[in-house]
Amino acid sequence: METVYLETTVVGTIASRDHPDPIMLARQLSTRLWWTDAPARFDLKISDLVIAECSAGDPTAASERLAVVDGIDVVTPREDAESLAEALMVGKAVPESEPRDAAHIALAAVHGLTYLVTWNFKHILNPHLQRRIGDICRESGFIPATICTPEQLLESYDDTQPN
């Protein structure tokens, strides 16, 4: 079973109220659709950082976010993840002002997870930084997780079907 690191923006998208912007609402709906069978299709993982981020802010919203991640396996903090996160920032793959984003990427890589799902296009799923993120992970001895949106994981790849 493929492993998925569930980044905080995805949890927030599942738990949030319907957004008035049609693009944001479409992301919410596709994420919730993915979530209906994600626990059966993937080995889901979160980190202490995801729990901390989900716990922040409005207590009612925090409670709803924490309910989404309740029961999901938590990856262990590791020194090599801290070192990789630092390397990602020093190498300008993630801005130094965003250490939590670097930590999410690093935790997924050092734990050998298949995917990191996110809606963070600015610092995590930024096409201008993907090569740099991958290069730094590999230079540090880790295979980077494939960074994608939940929507991209909606369909399973089936090579028996025509394109």
C-alpha positions as CSV (number, residue, x, y, z in Angstrom):
1,M,0.0,0.0,0.0
2,E,1.4,3.4,-0.9
3,T,2.1,5.9,1.9
4,V,0.8,9.4,2.0
5,Y,2.0,12.2,4.2
6,L,-1.1,14.4,4.9
7,E,0.0,18.0,5.1
8,T,-2.0,20.5,7.1
9,T,-3.6,22.4,4.2
10,V,-5.3,19.2,3.1
11,V,-6.7,18.7,6.6
12,G,-7.9,22.2,6.7
13,T,-9.6,21.8,3.3
14,I,-11.4,18.7,4.5
15,A,-12.7,20.3,7.7
16,S,-13.4,23.9,6.5
17,R,-16.7,25.5,5.7
18,D,-17.6,25.7,2.0
19,H,-15.6,28.6,0.4
20,P,-17.5,31.2,-1.6
21,D,-14.8,31.3,-4.3
22,P,-15.6,28.7,-6.9
23,I,-12.0,27.6,-7.4
24,M,-11.5,27.1,-3.6
25,L,-14.8,25.3,-3.4
26,A,-13.8,22.9,-6.2
27,R,-10.6,22.1,-4.3
28,Q,-12.6,21.4,-1.2
29,L,-15.0,19.2,-3.0
30,S,-12.3,17.2,-4.8
31,T,-10.4,16.8,-1.5
32,R,-13.4,15.6,0.3
33,L,-14.1,13.2,-2.5
34,W,-10.5,11.9,-2.3
35,W,-10.9,11.6,1.5
36,T,-13.9,9.3,1.2
37,D,-11.7,6.3,0.3
38,A,-8.2,7.6,1.0
39,P,-7.9,5.7,4.3
40,A,-8.7,2.5,2.5
41,R,-6.5,3.1,-0.5
42,F,-3.4,4.6,1.3
43,D,-1.4,4.2,4.4
44,L,-1.9,7.7,5.8
45,K,0.7,9.5,7.9
46,I,0.9,12.8,9.7
47,S,3.5,14.4,12.0
48,D,3.5,16.2,15.3
49,L,3.8,19.4,13.3
50,V,0.5,18.6,11.5
51,I,-1.1,18.1,14.9
52,A,0.3,21.4,16.2
53,E,-0.8,23.3,13.1
54,C,-4.3,21.7,13.3
55,S,-4.5,22.7,17.0
56,A,-3.9,26.4,16.3
57,G,-6.5,29.1,15.9
58,D,-10.3,29.0,16.6
59,P,-11.0,26.2,19.1
60,T,-14.0,24.9,17.2
61,A,-12.2,24.8,13.9
62,A,-9.2,23.2,15.6
63,S,-11.4,20.5,17.1
64,E,-12.8,19.8,13.6
65,R,-9.3,19.5,12.1
66,L,-8.1,17.3,14.9
67,A,-11.1,15.0,14.3
68,V,-10.0,14.5,10.7
69,V,-6.5,13.3,11.8
70,D,-7.6,11.3,14.8
71,G,-6.2,7.8,14.5
72,I,-3.8,8.5,11.7
73,D,-0.2,7.2,12.3
74,V,2.3,9.9,13.4
75,V,5.8,9.7,12.0
76,T,8.5,10.1,14.5
77,P,10.7,13.2,14.6
78,R,14.2,12.5,13.4
79,E,17.4,14.5,13.5
80,D,18.0,13.7,9.8
81,A,14.7,15.3,9.0
82,E,15.8,18.5,10.8
83,S,19.1,18.4,8.9
84,L,17.2,17.9,5.6
85,A,14.8,20.7,6.4
86,E,17.8,23.0,7.1
87,A,19.4,21.9,3.8
88,L,16.2,22.7,1.9
89,M,16.2,26.2,3.3
90,V,19.9,26.8,2.9
91,G,19.6,25.5,-0.7
92,K,16.7,27.9,-1.3
93,A,14.3,25.2,-2.2
94,V,12.1,26.5,0.6
95,P,12.3,30.1,2.0
96,E,14.1,30.3,5.4
97,S,10.9,32.1,6.6
98,E,9.0,28.8,6.1
99,P,10.7,26.2,8.3
100,R,7.5,24.3,8.8
101,D,7.0,23.8,5.1
102,A,10.6,22.5,4.8
103,A,9.9,20.2,7.8
104,H,6.9,18.6,6.0
105,I,8.9,17.9,2.9
106,A,11.8,16.6,5.0
107,L,9.7,14.3,7.2
108,A,8.0,12.7,4.1
109,A,11.4,12.1,2.5
110,V,13.3,10.7,5.5
111,H,10.4,8.3,6.3
112,G,10.4,7.1,2.7
113,L,6.8,8.0,2.1
114,T,5.4,7.8,-1.5
115,Y,3.4,11.0,-1.6
116,L,3.1,14.3,0.2
117,V,-0.4,15.7,-0.4
118,T,-0.8,19.4,-0.1
119,W,-2.6,22.5,-1.3
120,N,0.4,24.7,-0.5
121,F,1.4,25.9,-4.0
122,K,3.6,28.7,-2.7
123,H,6.3,26.8,-0.9
124,I,5.7,23.0,-1.2
125,L,4.0,22.3,-4.5
126,N,5.7,25.1,-6.4
127,P,6.7,23.9,-9.9
128,H,9.7,26.4,-9.9
129,L,11.1,24.7,-6.8
130,Q,10.3,21.0,-7.4
131,R,13.6,20.2,-9.1
132,R,15.6,21.9,-6.3
133,I,13.6,20.1,-3.6
134,G,14.3,16.7,-5.3
135,D,17.9,17.5,-5.9
136,I,18.5,18.5,-2.3
137,C,16.7,15.4,-0.9
138,R,18.7,13.1,-3.2
139,E,22.0,14.9,-2.3
140,S,21.1,14.3,1.3
141,G,20.6,10.6,0.7
142,F,16.8,10.5,0.5
143,I,14.3,9.8,-2.2
144,P,11.8,12.8,-2.2
145,A,8.1,12.0,-1.8
146,T,6.0,12.9,-4.9
147,I,4.4,16.2,-4.0
148,C,0.8,16.5,-5.3
149,T,-2.7,17.5,-4.5
150,P,-5.4,15.1,-3.3
151,E,-7.2,15.7,-6.6
152,Q,-4.2,14.2,-8.4
153,L,-4.6,11.0,-6.3
154,L,-8.3,10.7,-7.0
155,E,-7.8,8.1,-9.7
156,S,-5.6,5.1,-9.5
157,Y,-3.3,4.5,-12.4
158,D,-4.4,1.6,-14.5
159,D,-2.3,0.8,-17.5
160,T,-4.9,-1.5,-18.9
161,Q,-7.2,1.4,-19.7
162,P,-6.7,3.4,-22.9
163,N,-5.7,7.0,-22.5
